[in-house]
Structure formats: structure tokens, C-alpha cells
Amino acid sequence: MEVKINREIRNYTESMFFGLSLRQLIFSALAVAVAVGLYFLLKPYVGAETVSWMCIVGAAPFAALGFFTYHGMTAEQFIWAWLRSEVLEPRELRFESSTLYYDLLKSSLEKREKEEYKRHD
């Protein structure tokens, strides 16, 4: 008997059905529902091949949301963080050089340059 153990305990997800977590199962069911809805909605208007491609394109984002993680964030957390940083609270970062050391020594450097200039004359 072999038991799989994750190296990182925080990566553990409990399997509910077909090896999917509850989150993945819900988003997969939502993707199936969208595909079926698109099929019955568009079938009278376009051909079978076109409807099948539209179902795939319509359901793919919902299926992907269930499996997407980025830096430990789920899709909703990532989208919210992106919206906050890019749309709701954008900040423009400006670089202004700070020459504190030069500013403190500026007078003594100028004095030294004047002395050296006088010596060379």
C-alpha cells in the first residue's frame, strides 16, 4: 500500500469527486452548465461545428478558474489583487536620486577644488 504525501503541507487539497477538490468540482460543473446553455441557445442559429467551438470557448474560462493558482492565490483573489493594484488604487512610482552624501560634502569638495586650482596657477 502506498500513500502519497505532499512535500508542502499547505499544498494539500482534499479530493471530493473524481480526484477534484470542491472548488474544482464547482467550477467544472459551472463550465458544463455554460457549455450546455450555449449549445441550446445557439443551436437554432448556427451549425453544429460552430456551436461546439463556441461551447468550448465559452466554458474554458470557467473551467480554468477552478484550477488556477498564482503565488498561493486562487483566481478570484488574483483578479481582485490585480484590480486593486492596476485599476482601483494605481500608484505612479517615481525615482528621484538622493545624493545626501554629496550634499553634505559639497562645500568641502568645492573648497578642495579651489585650493587645487590655485596651486596649479
C-alpha positions as CSV (number, residue, x, y, z in Angstrom):
1,M,0.0,0.0,0.0
2,E,1.3,3.4,-1.0
3,V,0.2,6.7,0.5
4,K,1.1,10.0,-1.3
5,I,2.2,12.8,1.0
6,N,2.8,16.3,-0.3
7,R,6.2,17.8,0.5
8,E,4.5,21.1,1.5
9,I,1.5,20.6,3.8
10,R,0.0,23.9,2.6
11,N,-0.5,22.4,-0.9
12,Y,-2.8,19.7,0.4
13,T,-6.3,19.7,-1.1
14,E,-9.0,17.2,-0.2
15,S,-10.4,15.3,-3.1
16,M,-14.2,15.2,-3.2
17,F,-15.2,13.6,-6.5
18,F,-13.1,12.2,-9.4
19,G,-10.0,13.4,-7.6
20,L,-11.2,17.0,-7.8
21,S,-11.4,19.4,-4.9
22,L,-14.7,21.0,-4.1
23,R,-13.6,24.2,-5.7
24,Q,-12.5,22.4,-8.9
25,L,-15.7,20.4,-8.9
26,I,-17.9,23.5,-8.6
27,F,-16.1,25.4,-11.4
28,S,-16.1,22.2,-13.7
29,A,-19.9,21.9,-13.1
30,L,-20.3,25.6,-13.9
31,A,-18.3,25.1,-17.1
32,V,-20.5,22.2,-18.2
33,A,-23.6,24.3,-17.4
34,V,-22.3,27.2,-19.5
35,A,-21.5,24.8,-22.4
36,V,-24.9,23.2,-22.3
37,G,-26.6,26.6,-22.1
38,L,-24.6,27.9,-25.0
39,Y,-25.4,24.8,-27.1
40,F,-29.2,25.1,-26.6
41,L,-29.1,28.9,-27.1
42,L,-27.0,28.9,-30.3
43,K,-28.1,25.6,-31.9
44,P,-31.0,27.1,-33.9
45,Y,-28.9,29.9,-35.3
46,V,-25.5,28.4,-36.3
47,G,-24.2,25.0,-37.4
48,A,-23.1,22.1,-35.2
49,E,-19.4,22.6,-35.6
50,T,-19.6,26.4,-34.8
51,V,-21.8,25.7,-31.8
52,S,-19.3,23.1,-30.5
53,W,-16.4,25.6,-30.8
54,M,-18.5,28.3,-29.1
55,C,-19.3,25.9,-26.2
56,I,-15.6,25.2,-25.8
57,V,-14.6,28.9,-25.9
58,G,-17.5,29.8,-23.5
59,A,-16.8,27.1,-21.0
60,A,-12.9,27.2,-20.9
61,P,-12.6,30.3,-18.7
62,F,-14.9,28.8,-16.1
63,A,-13.0,25.5,-16.1
64,A,-9.7,27.3,-15.8
65,L,-10.8,29.4,-12.8
66,G,-11.2,26.2,-10.8
67,F,-7.6,25.1,-11.4
68,F,-5.8,28.4,-11.5
69,T,-3.4,29.4,-8.6
70,Y,-0.7,32.1,-8.6
71,H,1.6,32.6,-5.7
72,G,-0.9,30.7,-3.5
73,M,-3.8,32.9,-4.6
74,T,-7.0,31.5,-6.2
75,A,-8.3,33.0,-9.4
76,E,-10.7,35.3,-7.5
77,Q,-8.0,36.5,-5.1
78,F,-5.6,37.1,-8.0
79,I,-8.3,39.0,-10.0
80,W,-9.2,41.2,-7.0
81,A,-5.5,41.9,-6.3
82,W,-4.9,42.9,-9.9
83,L,-7.9,45.1,-10.0
84,R,-6.9,46.8,-6.8
85,S,-3.3,47.4,-7.9
86,E,-4.0,48.4,-11.5
87,V,-7.5,50.0,-11.6
88,L,-8.7,51.0,-8.1
89,E,-5.5,52.1,-6.4
90,P,-2.9,52.7,-9.1
91,R,0.3,54.4,-8.0
92,E,2.9,56.0,-10.1
93,L,6.3,55.4,-8.7
94,R,8.9,58.0,-9.4
95,F,12.6,57.7,-8.9
96,E,14.3,60.8,-7.6
97,S,18.0,60.3,-6.9
98,S,19.1,61.1,-3.4
99,T,22.6,62.5,-3.1
100,L,22.7,63.0,0.7
101,Y,26.4,62.2,1.0
102,Y,27.3,64.5,-1.9
103,D,25.2,67.3,-0.5
104,L,26.9,67.0,2.9
105,L,30.4,67.1,1.5
106,K,29.7,69.6,-1.3
107,S,31.2,72.6,0.5
108,S,34.4,70.8,1.4
109,L,34.7,69.4,-2.1
110,E,34.4,72.8,-3.6
111,K,37.0,74.2,-1.2
112,R,39.4,71.4,-2.2
113,E,38.8,72.1,-5.9
114,K,39.5,75.8,-5.4
115,E,42.7,75.1,-3.5
116,E,43.9,72.7,-6.2
117,Y,43.1,75.2,-8.9
118,K,45.1,77.9,-7.0
119,R,48.1,75.5,-6.7
120,H,48.2,74.8,-10.4
121,D,48.2,78.5,-11.4
